[in-house]
Amino acid sequence: MRRHLHMTGAAEAPLRAALSALRTRLDVPVSFPAEVLAEAESAVRSPRLPDHDATGIPFFTIDPPTSLDLDQAMHLARREGGGFRVHYAIADVAAFVTPGGALDAEAHRRVQTLYFPDEKVPLHPPQLSEGAASLLPGQSAPALLWRIDLDAEGRAVTADVRRALVRSRAKLDYAGAQRQIDDGTAEEPLALLGDIGRLREALEIERGGISLNVPEQEIVEREGTYVLEYRAPLPADAWNAQISLLTGMAAADLMIEAGTGVLRTLPTAPDGAVARLHRSAKALHIEWPHHVSYAELVRSLDPHDARHAAFLQECTTLLRGAGYTAFRDGQLPTPLVHAAVADEYTHCTAPLRRLVDRYAGELCLAAVAGQSPPEWVTAALDALPKEMAEGSRRANTVERECLDLVEAALLRERVGEVFDAVVVDVKEHEPDVGTVVLEEPAVVARIEADGGELPLGERLRVRLTQADPGTSRVLFAPA
């Protein structure tokens, strides 16, 4: 099950040391070579700046409070005659990275930013990703400026993208943005995020798409120690994601029309996978009538409810077939759509953190201009899906290993204790092996019943039998 993990505060020394050792064991490229840093410094001094000046648009960003690698900034407005105008600025990494140079080669080696609980391993050197290329407030920066006009129902009417110089006015976080929208103090560009977000969510329902509001696990500092907690996403998280999805769908349409591009695709889930979810829903005592679709059911769930949260985690298994598909010369791929988005879609809004987005941006610029894409883009196109797949596998390994290590470290003094839990998964051919979600602390871990059959979906008292940070292993047994 794919989970998010964040750390607030400074980790205790043993945990930080263990995470450092994990980076070494996974051969994570933490430091940048000297030639890469030198090229980054040079790029900071002399970026390729665009001719168009859009610094008069009062953009804002919404990100976690401590984030400095800000890929996106937005400005939302009403259009005369009805509808909305979305201005969405995406950091222009190509203004700093020279194709074939040291920075470019290092980005292809790293593929994407890796997130550890205590720090991140960035795709680009910090002087770019958290400095000159980031859309930080009060800083003028080159960007790919999307302008997407929507009708009164939130449907995209027109979309274009061009290079422009932009300047964000405010750096908001999700909780603060949500609070301003809820209490009515938000200025119109922010208040419209709720309006447009809800309209886009309604359209997602109409086309059969689905967004999973999966609770995140967080390591939180409290009274001199560290605990694990669950965090359910806020509505503002989802509304912000809808703007990114809108842009990714517009970008896919541009590339498909031009005949050359790279898409984020996901095949329709096989019947067996959906049937397994039906069994999980039954075991978790979640009513799933035959006439209710998977998408409708998921939208009805409350991530604050332990049983619903467990089912949402199970639903992430349907996303495991997602990948990247490149095409050229009008030879469109199969599948063409992303099953969860229920439309054509691409990744193009996070170029500071993900390699493929820089290429998608260039392909869209060329499509709007009616020109052939740059040679350096088309030359890399065929290899990009494999590179991204390998980068995603590395990121998944980092996420899984970090979670196991942190849980083991935080539970190592509690071996033998009994906890309240819910059995959220049982291996199909090994009914005595499965996964439990603890109610407190926020731990998701393996359970072995030693020959007994685990009661899928039932609450269970479980005993911690192993918590070893050295092996990153946490194990429970029925109490």
C-alpha positions as CSV (number, residue, x, y, z in Angstrom):
1,M,0.0,0.0,0.0
2,R,1.4,3.3,-1.0
3,R,1.6,5.9,1.8
4,H,3.0,9.4,2.3
5,L,5.3,10.1,5.2
6,H,6.5,13.5,6.5
7,M,8.5,14.5,9.5
8,T,8.1,17.8,11.5
9,G,10.8,19.0,13.8
10,A,14.3,17.6,14.1
11,A,14.5,13.8,14.4
12,E,16.2,12.1,17.3
13,A,19.9,11.4,16.5
14,P,19.5,7.6,16.2
15,L,16.7,7.9,13.8
16,R,18.5,10.5,11.7
17,A,21.6,8.2,11.7
18,A,19.5,5.3,10.5
19,L,18.0,7.3,7.7
20,S,21.5,8.4,6.6
21,A,22.6,4.8,6.6
22,L,19.5,3.9,4.5
23,R,20.5,6.5,1.9
24,T,23.9,4.9,1.7
25,R,22.5,1.4,1.4
26,L,20.1,2.4,-1.4
27,D,23.0,4.2,-3.2
28,V,21.0,7.4,-3.3
29,P,23.0,10.2,-5.0
30,V,22.9,12.7,-2.1
31,S,25.7,15.2,-3.2
32,F,26.0,16.8,-6.6
33,P,29.3,16.5,-8.5
34,A,31.4,19.7,-8.7
35,E,30.8,20.3,-12.4
36,V,27.1,20.1,-11.8
37,L,27.2,22.7,-9.1
38,A,29.5,24.9,-11.2
39,E,27.0,24.8,-14.1
40,A,24.1,25.5,-11.7
41,E,25.9,28.6,-10.4
42,S,26.5,29.8,-13.9
43,A,22.9,29.2,-14.9
44,V,21.7,31.2,-11.8
45,R,23.8,34.2,-13.0
46,S,22.6,34.0,-16.6
47,P,19.3,32.2,-17.2
48,R,17.6,32.3,-20.6
49,L,14.9,34.9,-19.7
50,P,11.7,35.2,-21.8
51,D,10.6,38.3,-23.6
52,H,7.1,38.4,-22.3
53,D,6.6,40.0,-18.9
54,A,3.7,38.8,-16.8
55,T,5.0,40.0,-13.4
56,G,1.9,42.2,-13.2
57,I,-0.3,39.1,-12.5
58,P,-0.5,38.6,-8.7
59,F,0.2,34.9,-8.5
60,F,0.2,32.9,-5.3
61,T,1.4,29.4,-4.4
62,I,-0.1,26.7,-2.1
63,D,2.4,24.2,-0.7
64,P,3.4,22.6,2.6
65,P,4.7,25.3,5.0
66,T,8.4,24.3,4.7
67,S,8.6,23.8,1.0
68,L,10.9,25.9,-1.1
69,D,10.9,24.0,-4.4
70,L,7.8,25.7,-5.7
71,D,6.9,24.4,-9.2
72,Q,3.5,26.1,-9.6
73,A,1.8,29.5,-9.0
74,M,-1.7,30.4,-9.9
75,H,-4.0,33.3,-10.4
76,L,-7.8,32.7,-10.8
77,A,-10.3,35.2,-12.1
78,R,-13.8,35.5,-13.4
79,R,-14.2,36.1,-17.2
80,E,-16.5,38.8,-18.5
81,G,-19.7,37.1,-19.8
82,G,-19.3,34.1,-17.4
83,G,-16.8,31.4,-16.7
84,F,-13.2,31.6,-15.3
85,R,-9.7,32.3,-16.4
86,V,-6.9,30.1,-14.9
87,H,-3.4,31.5,-15.1
88,Y,-1.0,28.7,-14.0
89,A,2.7,29.4,-14.0
90,I,5.1,26.4,-14.0
91,A,8.8,26.8,-13.2
92,D,10.8,27.0,-16.4
93,V,13.7,24.6,-15.7
94,A,14.8,24.6,-19.3
95,A,15.8,28.3,-18.8
96,F,18.6,27.0,-16.6
97,V,19.4,23.5,-17.8
98,T,21.4,23.3,-21.1
99,P,20.6,20.1,-23.0
100,G,23.6,17.7,-23.0
101,G,25.3,19.6,-20.2
102,A,26.3,18.4,-16.7
103,L,23.0,19.5,-15.1
104,D,21.0,17.7,-17.7
105,A,23.0,14.5,-17.4
106,E,22.6,14.6,-13.6
107,A,18.9,15.1,-13.9
108,H,18.7,12.0,-16.1
109,R,20.6,10.1,-13.5
110,R,18.3,11.1,-10.6
111,V,15.0,11.2,-12.6
112,Q,13.0,12.7,-9.6
113,T,13.3,14.2,-6.2
114,L,13.4,11.5,-3.4
115,Y,11.6,12.3,-0.2
116,F,13.0,10.9,3.1
117,P,11.2,11.8,6.4
118,D,14.1,14.0,7.5
119,E,15.2,15.5,4.2
120,K,14.8,15.3,0.5
121,V,17.3,14.4,-2.2
122,P,16.5,16.9,-5.0
123,L,16.4,16.4,-8.7
124,H,18.3,19.7,-9.3
125,P,20.8,21.5,-7.1
126,P,19.1,23.6,-4.4
127,Q,20.4,26.9,-5.8
128,L,18.0,26.1,-8.7
129,S,15.2,24.0,-7.2
130,E,14.9,26.1,-4.0
131,G,16.4,29.3,-5.4
132,A,16.5,30.9,-8.9
133,A,14.1,28.5,-10.6
134,S,11.6,28.3,-7.8
135,L,8.5,30.4,-7.9
136,L,9.2,32.0,-4.5
137,P,7.2,35.0,-3.3
138,G,8.7,38.4,-4.3
139,Q,11.1,36.8,-6.8
140,S,10.8,37.2,-10.6
141,A,11.4,33.9,-12.3
142,P,11.0,32.4,-15.8
143,A,8.0,30.2,-16.2
144,L,5.8,28.4,-18.6
145,L,2.6,30.4,-18.3
146,W,-0.6,28.5,-19.0
147,R,-3.8,30.4,-19.7
148,I,-6.9,28.1,-19.5
149,D,-10.3,29.6,-20.0
150,L,-13.3,27.7,-18.4
151,D,-17.0,28.1,-19.0
152,A,-19.4,28.6,-16.1
153,E,-19.5,24.8,-15.4
154,G,-15.7,24.6,-15.2
155,R,-15.1,23.0,-18.6
156,A,-12.0,24.0,-20.5
157,V,-12.8,26.2,-23.5
158,T,-9.3,27.2,-24.6
159,A,-5.8,26.6,-23.5
160,D,-2.4,27.9,-24.4
161,V,1.0,28.2,-23.0
162,R,4.0,30.5,-23.5
163,R,7.2,31.5,-21.8
164,A,6.9,34.5,-19.4
165,L,8.5,36.2,-16.5
166,V,6.3,35.9,-13.4
167,R,6.4,36.9,-9.8
168,S,4.4,35.3,-7.0
169,R,3.0,37.6,-4.3
170,A,2.2,35.1,-1.6
171,K,3.2,31.6,-0.4
172,L,0.2,29.9,1.2
173,D,0.0,26.6,2.9
174,Y,-3.0,24.2,2.7
175,A,-4.4,24.8,6.2
176,G,-4.1,28.6,5.9
177,A,-5.7,28.6,2.5
178,Q,-8.5,26.4,3.7
179,R,-9.1,28.7,6.7
180,Q,-9.3,31.8,4.6
181,I,-11.7,30.2,2.2
182,D,-13.9,28.8,5.0
183,D,-14.2,32.0,7.0
184,G,-14.7,34.2,4.0
185,T,-11.6,36.3,4.3
186,A,-9.9,35.0,1.2
187,E,-9.4,37.5,-1.7
188,E,-11.2,36.5,-4.9
189,P,-8.3,34.7,-6.6
190,L,-8.0,32.4,-3.7
191,A,-11.7,32.2,-3.0
192,L,-12.2,31.0,-6.6
193,L,-10.0,28.0,-5.9
194,G,-13.0,26.6,-3.9
195,D,-15.5,27.4,-6.7
196,I,-13.4,26.1,-9.5
197,G,-12.2,23.1,-7.5
198,R,-15.8,22.0,-6.8
199,L,-16.8,22.4,-10.4
200,R,-13.8,20.4,-11.6
201,E,-14.6,17.7,-9.0
202,A,-18.2,17.5,-10.4
203,L,-16.8,17.1,-13.9
204,E,-14.5,14.4,-12.6
205,I,-17.6,12.6,-11.3
206,E,-19.3,13.1,-14.6
207,R,-16.5,11.5,-16.7
208,G,-16.0,8.7,-14.2
209,G,-12.7,9.8,-12.8
210,I,-11.5,9.3,-9.2
211,S,-9.2,11.0,-6.8
212,L,-8.2,9.0,-3.7
213,N,-8.1,11.0,-0.5
214,V,-5.7,8.7,1.2
215,P,-4.7,9.7,4.8
216,E,-1.0,10.5,5.2
217,Q,1.2,9.3,8.0
218,E,3.2,12.0,9.7
219,I,6.0,11.9,12.3
220,V,5.2,14.7,14.8
221,E,7.3,16.1,17.6
222,R,5.4,16.2,20.9
223,E,6.7,16.8,24.4
224,G,10.3,16.0,23.5
225,T,9.5,12.7,21.7
226,Y,8.1,11.7,18.3
227,V,4.8,10.0,17.5
228,L,3.1,8.8,14.3
229,E,-0.2,10.4,13.4
230,Y,-2.7,10.2,10.5
231,R,-3.6,13.3,8.5
232,A,-6.6,13.3,6.2
233,P,-6.3,15.7,3.2
234,L,-8.1,19.0,3.3
235,P,-10.6,20.1,0.6
236,A,-8.0,22.7,-0.4
237,D,-5.5,19.9,-1.1
238,A,-8.0,18.4,-3.6
239,W,-8.9,21.7,-5.2
240,N,-5.3,22.6,-5.7
241,A,-4.8,19.1,-7.3
242,Q,-7.7,19.8,-9.6
243,I,-5.9,22.8,-11.1
244,S,-2.9,20.6,-11.8
245,L,-5.1,17.9,-13.3
246,L,-6.8,20.5,-15.5
247,T,-3.4,21.6,-16.8
248,G,-2.2,18.0,-17.3
249,M,-5.3,17.2,-19.3
250,A,-4.9,20.4,-21.4
251,A,-1.3,19.5,-22.1
252,A,-2.2,16.0,-23.2
253,D,-4.7,17.4,-25.6
254,L,-2.2,19.7,-27.1
255,M,0.4,16.9,-27.6
256,I,-2.2,14.5,-29.1
257,E,-3.3,17.1,-31.6
258,A,0.3,17.8,-32.5
259,G,1.0,14.1,-32.9
260,T,4.1,14.0,-30.7
261,G,4.2,13.8,-26.9
262,V,4.5,11.7,-23.7
263,L,1.4,10.8,-21.7
264,R,0.8,9.5,-18.2
265,T,-1.3,6.4,-18.8
266,L,-3.1,3.8,-16.7
267,P,-5.0,0.8,-18.1
268,T,-8.5,0.0,-16.8
269,A,-8.2,-2.3,-13.8
270,P,-8.8,-6.0,-14.5
271,D,-12.0,-7.6,-13.2
272,G,-10.0,-9.6,-10.7
273,A,-8.6,-6.5,-9.0
274,V,-12.0,-4.9,-8.7
275,A,-13.4,-8.2,-7.4
276,R,-10.7,-8.3,-4.7
277,L,-11.8,-4.8,-3.6
278,H,-15.4,-6.0,-3.4
279,R,-14.2,-8.7,-1.0
280,S,-12.2,-6.2,1.0
281,A,-15.2,-3.8,1.2
282,K,-17.3,-6.7,2.5
283,A,-14.7,-7.6,5.1
284,L,-14.4,-4.0,6.2
285,H,-18.2,-3.8,6.6
286,I,-18.5,-1.2,3.9
287,E,-21.7,-1.5,1.9
288,W,-21.1,-1.6,-1.8
289,P,-24.4,-2.2,-3.7
290,H,-24.0,-3.7,-7.2
291,H,-25.5,-0.7,-8.9
292,V,-22.9,1.6,-7.3
293,S,-19.7,2.1,-9.3
294,Y,-16.2,2.0,-7.8
295,A,-15.8,5.7,-8.3
296,E,-19.1,6.5,-6.6
297,L,-18.2,4.3,-3.6
298,V,-14.8,5.9,-3.1
299,R,-16.3,9.4,-3.2
300,S,-18.7,8.4,-0.4
301,L,-15.9,7.4,2.0
302,D,-14.7,9.4,4.9
303,P,-10.8,9.2,5.3
304,H,-11.3,10.0,9.0
305,D,-13.1,6.7,9.5
306,A,-10.5,3.9,10.2
307,R,-12.4,1.3,8.1
308,H,-12.8,3.8,5.2
309,A,-9.1,4.8,5.4
310,A,-8.1,1.2,5.3
311,F,-10.2,0.6,2.2
312,L,-8.8,3.8,0.5
313,Q,-5.3,2.3,1.1
314,E,-6.5,-0.9,-0.6
315,C,-7.8,1.2,-3.6
316,T,-4.3,2.4,-4.4
317,T,-3.5,-1.1,-5.7
318,L,-5.6,-0.2,-8.8
319,L,-3.0,2.6,-9.6
320,R,0.0,0.3,-9.8
321,G,-0.1,-0.1,-13.6
322,A,0.4,3.7,-14.2
323,G,3.3,4.5,-16.5
324,Y,4.6,6.9,-19.2
325,T,3.9,6.4,-22.9
326,A,5.8,8.3,-25.6
327,F,4.5,8.8,-29.2
328,R,5.5,10.6,-32.3
329,D,4.4,11.2,-35.9
330,G,0.7,10.9,-35.0
331,Q,1.1,7.2,-33.9
332,L,-1.1,7.4,-30.8
333,P,-0.5,4.9,-28.1
334,T,-2.8,2.3,-26.5
335,P,-4.0,2.9,-23.8
336,L,-4.4,6.6,-24.5
337,V,-6.1,7.6,-21.3
338,H,-5.3,7.4,-17.6
339,A,-8.1,5.3,-16.1
340,A,-8.2,7.2,-12.8
341,V,-8.4,10.6,-14.5
342,A,-10.8,9.1,-17.1
343,D,-9.2,11.3,-19.8
344,E,-6.0,11.9,-21.6
345,Y,-3.4,13.2,-19.2
346,T,0.3,14.0,-18.7
347,H,2.7,15.1,-16.0
348,C,3.8,18.7,-16.8
349,T,3.4,20.7,-13.6
350,A,6.4,19.6,-11.4
351,P,9.6,20.1,-13.5
352,L,11.7,21.0,-10.4
353,R,10.9,17.6,-9.0
354,R,10.3,15.3,-12.0
355,L,12.3,14.9,-15.1
356,V,9.5,14.2,-17.6
357,D,7.7,17.4,-16.9
358,R,10.5,19.5,-18.5
359,Y,10.0,17.6,-21.7
360,A,6.2,17.8,-21.6
361,G,6.4,21.5,-21.2
362,E,8.6,21.9,-24.3
363,L,6.3,19.7,-26.4
364,C,3.3,21.9,-25.4
365,L,5.2,25.1,-26.2
366,A,6.0,23.7,-29.7
367,A,2.4,22.5,-30.2
368,V,0.9,25.9,-29.4
369,A,3.5,27.6,-31.7
370,G,2.8,25.2,-34.5
371,Q,6.5,24.2,-34.6
372,S,8.5,21.0,-34.4
373,P,9.7,20.2,-30.9
374,P,13.4,20.9,-30.2
375,E,15.8,18.2,-31.3
376,W,17.0,17.6,-27.8
377,V,13.4,16.8,-26.8
378,T,12.6,14.4,-29.6
379,A,16.0,12.7,-29.2
380,A,15.2,11.8,-25.5
381,L,11.6,10.9,-26.1
382,D,11.8,7.2,-26.7
383,A,14.0,6.6,-23.6
384,L,11.9,8.7,-21.2
385,P,9.3,6.1,-20.2
386,K,11.9,3.6,-19.1
387,E,13.9,6.3,-17.3
388,M,10.8,7.4,-15.4
389,A,9.8,3.8,-14.6
390,E,13.2,3.2,-13.1
391,G,13.0,6.5,-11.1
392,S,9.5,5.6,-9.9
393,R,10.7,2.2,-8.7
394,R,13.5,3.9,-6.7
395,A,11.1,6.4,-5.2
396,N,8.7,3.6,-4.2
397,T,11.6,1.7,-2.6
398,V,12.7,4.8,-0.7
399,E,9.1,5.4,0.6
400,R,8.6,1.8,1.7
401,E,12.0,1.4,3.4
402,C,11.7,4.8,5.2
403,L,8.3,3.9,6.5
404,D,9.5,0.5,7.8
405,L,12.5,2.1,9.4
406,V,10.7,4.9,11.1
407,E,8.0,2.6,12.5
408,A,10.6,0.2,13.8
409,A,12.5,3.1,15.4
410,L,9.5,4.6,17.1
411,L,8.2,1.2,18.4
412,R,11.5,-0.4,19.4
413,E,10.9,0.2,23.2
414,R,7.3,-1.2,23.0
415,V,7.9,-4.8,22.0
416,G,5.4,-7.0,24.0
417,E,2.8,-4.3,24.3
418,V,-0.8,-4.8,23.0
419,F,-2.5,-2.4,20.6
420,D,-6.0,-2.0,19.0
421,A,-5.9,-2.6,15.3
422,V,-7.9,-3.4,12.1
423,V,-6.9,-6.1,9.7
424,V,-6.9,-4.4,6.3
425,D,-5.3,-7.0,4.1
426,V,-4.9,-10.8,4.2
427,K,-2.7,-12.7,1.7
428,E,-4.9,-14.6,-0.7
429,H,-2.9,-17.9,-0.4
430,E,-1.6,-17.3,3.1
431,P,-4.6,-16.4,5.3
432,D,-2.4,-16.3,8.4
433,V,-0.4,-13.4,7.0
434,G,-1.6,-9.9,6.4
435,T,-1.5,-6.2,7.3
436,V,-2.9,-4.3,10.3
437,V,-3.6,-0.6,10.8
438,L,-3.1,0.5,14.4
439,E,-5.5,3.0,15.8
440,E,-2.8,4.6,17.9
441,P,0.0,5.1,17.0
442,A,-0.5,5.6,13.2
443,V,1.3,2.4,12.2
444,V,0.6,0.1,9.2
445,A,2.5,-3.2,9.5
446,R,2.7,-6.9,8.9
447,I,0.9,-9.4,11.1
448,E,1.4,-13.2,11.3
449,A,-1.1,-15.4,13.0
450,D,1.0,-18.6,13.0
451,G,-1.4,-20.9,11.3
452,G,-4.6,-19.1,12.3
453,E,-6.8,-17.3,9.8
454,L,-6.8,-13.6,10.1
455,P,-10.3,-11.9,10.2
456,L,-10.1,-9.4,7.3
457,G,-11.9,-6.1,8.2
458,E,-12.3,-7.0,11.9
459,R,-10.9,-5.1,14.9
460,L,-8.2,-7.1,16.6
461,R,-6.0,-6.8,19.7
462,V,-2.5,-7.3,18.5
463,R,0.9,-7.8,20.2
464,L,4.1,-6.2,19.0
465,T,6.5,-9.1,18.6
466,Q,9.4,-7.3,16.7
467,A,10.5,-3.8,16.1
468,D,14.1,-3.7,14.8
469,P,15.4,-0.5,13.2
470,G,18.5,-2.5,12.0
471,T,16.4,-4.6,9.8
472,S,13.5,-2.1,9.4
473,R,11.1,-4.8,10.4
474,V,8.0,-4.4,12.5
475,L,5.8,-7.5,13.2
476,F,2.6,-8.1,15.1
477,A,0.7,-11.2,16.2
478,P,-2.8,-11.6,17.4
479,A,-3.0,-11.0,21.2
